[in-house]
């Protein structure tokens, strides 16, 4: 599946099982979890997705970057 590379903004490939993201343009190679973290930290409009991946959001607002630092 094609997604936008968070580094070079070209097309990157997301494995069908959501295990890895690879970009042939800039040699990006990271797990999908690392991709989500990278995008959330670098594009503020997506920071709210971190709430879906945090182990606990108790005491934090949804999308808080506190769980990832």
C-alpha positions in Angstrom: 0.0 0.0 0.0 1.3 3.5 -0.8 1.6 6.2 1.9 3.5 9.5 2.1 7.1 9.2 3.3 7.5 11.4 6.4 11.1 12.4 5.4 11.0 13.1 1.6 7.2 13.3 1.0 7.4 10.9 -1.9 5.5 7.6 -2.1 6.5 5.0 0.4 5.4 1.4 0.7 3.5 0.1 3.8 3.6 -3.7 4.1 0.2 -5.3 3.9 0.5 -6.5 7.5 1.4 -3.0 8.7 4.8 -4.2 9.9 7.2 -1.9 8.0 7.3 1.3 6.0 9.9 1.6 3.2 10.8 4.4 0.9 12.9 3.9 -2.2 13.5 7.6 -2.7 15.3 8.3 0.6 16.0 4.7 1.9 13.6 5.1 4.8 13.0 1.8 6.5 11.1 1.7 9.8 8.4 -0.2 11.6 4.9 1.1 11.4 5.0 2.1 15.1 8.1 4.1 14.5 6.4 5.7 11.5 3.4 6.7 13.6 5.6 8.2 16.2 7.7 10.1 13.7 4.7 11.6 11.9 3.0 12.6 15.2 6.2 14.3 16.4 6.9 16.1 13.2 3.4 17.1 12.0 1.3 18.7 14.7 -2.0 18.1 13.0 -1.5 14.3 13.5 -0.4 14.4 17.2 -3.8 13.3 18.4 -3.2 9.8 16.9 -0.7 9.1 19.7 -3.7 8.5 22.1 -4.5 5.4 20.0 -1.0 3.9 20.7 -0.2 5.1 24.2 -0.4 2.3 26.8 -2.2 4.6 29.2 -3.7 8.1 28.7 -4.8 8.5 32.3 -3.9 12.0 33.4 -3.1 13.1 29.9 -5.1 14.6 27.1 -5.6 12.5 24.0 -2.6 12.9 21.7 -0.2 14.0 24.4 3.4 13.5 23.4 4.3 12.9 27.0 3.9 9.1 26.6 6.5 9.1 23.8 9.3 11.2 25.2 
